[in-house]
Amino acid sequence: MNEDTITNNYELSFWLSSELEEKKAEEKFNDLLKHLEELGAAISISQLPQLKPLAYPIKKGKNLNLNGYFSFVRFTLAKDSIAPLQKKLKFDEDIIRFFITTLRKESKQKIRIPSAIFKKPLFEKSKRPLKETMKKPEPEKEGEEGRELSLEELDKKLNEILQDTSK
């Protein structure tokens, strides 16, 4: 690659036919990596093909594919070398689908979020102090602690309690 040529970061995602054996799929993948290097690509990340089910059947040539070997490669390449790569991938019978995306160059600039977004608190503070919001239990009257109550006395006490809470 010349220093004058404009390069971009790319990601190539592709599906290989499920009719290939696993070893043949790996060989096809390695051939593709060699072809990229011949075009002058600097490969940064690659993943070996893995057999996965397709979301929908894809017909390529005479074959209807329900599964395929998925793989991807990230690389840097001159802009003018993308067209020959696309042409090679398009006419390869073993590649069911492919997609080349241009990746953004990573910037070291920090992202600033306007402070207006963070002005509203998540939880509003209560206007009353915490001590006022909590009710203290009433102390028990002496002598009633261990005493058994009759049903009538129990009903009477329950009615008093329910009337106090409804106020």
C-alpha positions as a Python dict, from the first residue, in 0.01 Angstrom:
ca = {
    (1, 'M'): (0, 0, 0),
    (2, 'N'): (129, 342, -89),
    (3, 'E'): (124, 615, 172),
    (4, 'D'): (-77, 834, -70),
    (5, 'T'): (-370, 589, -100),
    (6, 'I'): (-671, 641, 122),
    (7, 'T'): (-743, 344, 345),
    (8, 'N'): (-1045, 257, 553),
    (9, 'N'): (-1126, 2, 817),
    (10, 'Y'): (-1371, -261, 692),
    (11, 'E'): (-1559, -561, 822),
    (12, 'L'): (-1652, -843, 588),
    (13, 'S'): (-1928, -1072, 718),
    (14, 'F'): (-2016, -1373, 508),
    (15, 'W'): (-2199, -1706, 496),
    (16, 'L'): (-2046, -2012, 334),
    (17, 'S'): (-2262, -2294, 198),
    (18, 'S'): (-2351, -2570, 444),
    (19, 'E'): (-2273, -2827, 172),
    (20, 'L'): (-1904, -2771, 242),
    (21, 'E'): (-1737, -2993, 497),
    (22, 'E'): (-1588, -2816, 798),
    (23, 'K'): (-1231, -2854, 669),
    (24, 'K'): (-1332, -2722, 324),
    (25, 'A'): (-1501, -2423, 489),
    (26, 'E'): (-1179, -2346, 681),
    (27, 'E'): (-976, -2381, 359),
    (28, 'K'): (-1213, -2141, 182),
    (29, 'F'): (-1175, -1897, 473),
    (30, 'N'): (-793, -1920, 459),
    (31, 'D'): (-801, -1865, 81),
    (32, 'L'): (-1008, -1552, 138),
    (33, 'L'): (-755, -1425, 397),
    (34, 'K'): (-472, -1485, 147),
    (35, 'H'): (-663, -1297, -121),
    (36, 'L'): (-714, -1003, 117),
    (37, 'E'): (-342, -995, 193),
    (38, 'E'): (-265, -1005, -180),
    (39, 'L'): (-485, -698, -223),
    (40, 'G'): (-277, -525, 47),
    (41, 'A'): (-510, -564, 344),
    (42, 'A'): (-390, -556, 703),
    (43, 'I'): (-611, -805, 891),
    (44, 'S'): (-686, -711, 1250),
    (45, 'I'): (-952, -961, 1361),
    (46, 'S'): (-1089, -1278, 1205),
    (47, 'Q'): (-1319, -1558, 1316),
    (48, 'L'): (-1314, -1911, 1181),
    (49, 'P'): (-1638, -2021, 1011),
    (50, 'Q'): (-1899, -2173, 1243),
    (51, 'L'): (-2200, -2373, 1129),
    (52, 'K'): (-2521, -2191, 1226),
    (53, 'P'): (-2886, -2199, 1117),
    (54, 'L'): (-2997, -1928, 876),
    (55, 'A'): (-3290, -1703, 967),
    (56, 'Y'): (-3456, -1794, 637),
    (57, 'P'): (-3373, -2029, 346),
    (58, 'I'): (-3131, -1883, 89),
    (59, 'K'): (-3108, -2016, -265),
    (60, 'K'): (-2774, -1977, -440),
    (61, 'G'): (-2737, -2155, -771),
    (62, 'K'): (-2921, -2488, -755),
    (63, 'N'): (-2889, -2523, -378),
    (64, 'L'): (-3136, -2420, -108),
    (65, 'N'): (-2945, -2350, 215),
    (66, 'L'): (-3102, -2375, 559),
    (67, 'N'): (-2769, -2363, 745),
    (68, 'G'): (-2438, -2200, 671),
    (69, 'Y'): (-2089, -2133, 801),
    (70, 'F'): (-2078, -1778, 937),
    (71, 'S'): (-1752, -1584, 962),
    (72, 'F'): (-1619, -1231, 964),
    (73, 'V'): (-1292, -1047, 906),
    (74, 'R'): (-1190, -694, 1007),
    (75, 'F'): (-919, -536, 800),
    (76, 'T'): (-770, -212, 668),
    (77, 'L'): (-759, -175, 290),
    (78, 'A'): (-728, 91, 22),
    (79, 'K'): (-1062, 218, -105),
    (80, 'D'): (-985, 127, -466),
    (81, 'S'): (-924, -240, -372),
    (82, 'I'): (-1278, -298, -245),
    (83, 'A'): (-1437, -332, -591),
    (84, 'P'): (-1216, -629, -698),
    (85, 'L'): (-1287, -796, -362),
    (86, 'Q'): (-1662, -755, -407),
    (87, 'K'): (-1641, -897, -759),
    (88, 'K'): (-1453, -1206, -636),
    (89, 'L'): (-1703, -1265, -352),
    (90, 'K'): (-2005, -1214, -579),
    (91, 'F'): (-1904, -1486, -825),
    (92, 'D'): (-1788, -1742, -567),
    (93, 'E'): (-2048, -2022, -561),
    (94, 'D'): (-1961, -2130, -205),
    (95, 'I'): (-2035, -1785, -56),
    (96, 'I'): (-2410, -1757, -1),
    (97, 'R'): (-2417, -1397, 123),
    (98, 'F'): (-2161, -1133, 212),
    (99, 'F'): (-2169, -780, 349),
    (100, 'I'): (-1885, -530, 366),
    (101, 'T'): (-1920, -236, 603),
    (102, 'T'): (-1692, 59, 657),
    (103, 'L'): (-1598, 98, 1022),
    (104, 'R'): (-1545, 435, 1184),
    (105, 'K'): (-1199, 522, 1289),
    (106, 'E'): (-1177, 523, 1665),
    (107, 'S'): (-1143, 869, 1810),
    (108, 'K'): (-989, 944, 2145),
    (109, 'Q'): (-1215, 1243, 2196),
    (110, 'K'): (-1433, 1224, 2506),
    (111, 'I'): (-1808, 1244, 2463),
    (112, 'R'): (-1965, 1531, 2654),
    (113, 'I'): (-2325, 1506, 2767),
    (114, 'P'): (-2507, 1835, 2836),
    (115, 'S'): (-2571, 1894, 3204),
    (116, 'A'): (-2937, 1972, 3134),
    (117, 'I'): (-2999, 1600, 3101),
    (118, 'F'): (-2890, 1539, 3460),
    (119, 'K'): (-3066, 1833, 3631),
    (120, 'K'): (-3380, 1642, 3727),
    (121, 'P'): (-3323, 1406, 4023),
    (122, 'L'): (-3431, 1045, 3992),
    (123, 'F'): (-3603, 1048, 4333),
    (124, 'E'): (-3769, 1351, 4484),
    (125, 'K'): (-3688, 1420, 4847),
    (126, 'S'): (-3969, 1409, 5098),
    (127, 'K'): (-4061, 1747, 5247),
    (128, 'R'): (-4122, 1590, 5586),
    (129, 'P'): (-3833, 1463, 5793),
    (130, 'L'): (-3798, 1087, 5813),
    (131, 'K'): (-3889, 1077, 6184),
    (132, 'E'): (-4233, 1226, 6115),
    (133, 'T'): (-4315, 983, 5838),
    (134, 'M'): (-4252, 679, 6057),
    (135, 'K'): (-4514, 603, 6318),
    (136, 'K'): (-4397, 486, 6653),
    (137, 'P'): (-4575, 186, 6798),
    (138, 'E'): (-4792, 268, 7096),
    (139, 'P'): (-4665, 119, 7421),
    (140, 'E'): (-4876, -162, 7563),
    (141, 'K'): (-5073, -90, 7877),
    (142, 'E'): (-4947, -260, 8187),
    (143, 'G'): (-5134, -566, 8295),
    (144, 'E'): (-5266, -651, 7945),
    (145, 'E'): (-4951, -824, 7828),
    (146, 'G'): (-5028, -1188, 7909),
    (147, 'R'): (-5404, -1164, 7958),
    (148, 'E'): (-5638, -1370, 7745),
    (149, 'L'): (-5927, -1189, 7577),
    (150, 'S'): (-6276, -1317, 7511),
    (151, 'L'): (-6415, -1303, 7157),
    (152, 'E'): (-6631, -1002, 7243),
    (153, 'E'): (-6335, -809, 7386),
    (154, 'L'): (-6123, -903, 7085),
    (155, 'D'): (-6393, -782, 6842),
    (156, 'K'): (-6426, -458, 7035),
    (157, 'K'): (-6048, -394, 7024),
    (158, 'L'): (-6034, -475, 6652),
    (159, 'N'): (-6314, -229, 6580),
    (160, 'E'): (-6130, 43, 6778),
    (161, 'I'): (-5810, -24, 6582),
    (162, 'L'): (-5991, -18, 6247),
    (163, 'Q'): (-6167, 310, 6336),
    (164, 'D'): (-5835, 469, 6433),
    (165, 'T'): (-5670, 370, 6102),
    (166, 'S'): (-5964, 496, 5893),
    (167, 'K'): (-5930, 851, 6030),
}
